[in-house]
């Protein structure tokens, strides 16, 4: 198995998930703003609303694609890790024990 799979997920995956969550908040706020200004009149306001709605729809679609890709990568990493642990059980036990020892030492120093 590759070393990249045994190490777990990349730090950038956490950043991507955080970005997805933050972007969902921004989209929800923008939707609320659009709903709040729905009663406003004027041609310029209507054009701005239409453009904003189109941008939001496009952003939602891109975010859904990013979420799906992240989900696929996470499942692949989990599958690879499971396969590695089943193929190399003693190495996995030793790695887990080593990590536990290091964490225990770090916590004990406080």
LUMNUNU-19095 format. One line per field, with one value per residue (C-alpha): residue number from 1; residue in one letter; x, y, z. Coordinates in pm, whole numbers. Layout:
# LUMNUNU-19095
k [NUM;...]
r [a;...]
c1 [X;...]
c2 [Y;...]
c3 [Z;...]
***
This chain:
# LUMNUNU-19095
k [1;2;3;4;5;6;7;8;9;10;11;12;13;14;15;16;17;18;19;20;21;22;23;24;25;26;27;28;29;30;31;32;33;34;35;36;37;38;39;40;41;42;43;44;45;46;47;48;49;50;51;52;53;54;55;56;57;58;59;60;61;62;63;64;65;66;67;68;69;70;71;72;73;74;75;76;77;78;79;80;81;82;83;84;85;86;87;88;89;90;91;92;93;94;95;96;97;98;99;100;101;102;103;104;105;106;107;108;109;110]
r [x;x;x;x;x;x;x;x;x;x;x;x;x;x;x;x;x;x;x;x;x;x;x;x;x;x;x;x;x;x;x;x;x;x;x;x;x;x;x;x;x;x;x;x;x;x;x;x;x;x;x;x;x;x;x;x;x;x;x;x;x;x;x;x;x;x;x;x;x;x;x;x;x;x;x;x;x;x;x;x;x;x;x;x;x;x;x;x;x;x;x;x;x;x;x;x;x;x;x;x;x;x;x;x;x;x;x;x;x;x]
c1 [0;107;241;-8;-299;-158;-99;-471;-626;-429;-442;-591;-900;-979;-936;-1162;-1434;-1408;-1430;-1740;-1906;-1816;-1942;-2274;-2319;-2244;-2492;-2762;-2704;-2717;-3043;-3190;-3083;-3245;-3569;-3565;-3528;-3790;-4046;-3810;-3891;-3689;-3526;-3172;-3269;-3441;-3135;-2904;-3129;-3135;-2757;-2714;-2957;-2772;-2439;-2580;-2717;-2380;-2197;-2432;-2370;-1992;-2008;-2216;-1952;-1673;-1858;-1910;-1541;-1437;-1673;-1527;-1169;-1257;-1421;-1122;-882;-1093;-1105;-728;-665;-897;-720;-377;-480;-614;-303;-53;-221;97;245;-85;-90;270;194;-116;79;359;115;-58;276;372;31;50;393;278;-30;173;411;139]
c2 [0;362;564;840;616;497;851;939;1245;1548;1871;2041;1815;1976;2319;2226;2102;2420;2625;2432;2495;2865;2901;2740;3010;3283;3132;3110;3473;3584;3393;3562;3901;3826;3724;4036;4263;4080;4360;4633;4785;4929;4795;4818;4627;4357;4318;4299;4040;3829;3842;3755;3463;3329;3358;3183;2899;2854;2868;2609;2374;2413;2360;2043;1914;1998;1820;1512;1504;1542;1262;1032;1106;1048;714;609;699;506;204;215;247;-46;-256;-163;-249;-587;-658;-538;-581;-591;-282;-104;-207;-89;245;297;207;446;727;658;666;1000;1153;1020;1172;1506;1513;1402;1696;1950]
c3 [0;-53;237;155;247;575;695;685;530;418;618;311;342;677;524;233;468;673;353;247;584;578;223;317;581;325;77;345;442;77;27;334;198;-138;31;247;-57;-264;-216;-333;-670;-950;-1261;-1122;-807;-1013;-1236;-934;-771;-1087;-1116;-747;-776;-1080;-899;-593;-802;-972;-638;-489;-780;-750;-375;-419;-663;-418;-137;-352;-449;-85;17;-252;-141;223;146;-64;217;469;237;184;558;630;369;508;865;755;549;813;1154;1366;1205;1264;1629;1673;1505;1723;2038;1940;1873;2205;2386;2229;2306;2661;2710;2571;2793;3095;3054;3126]
***
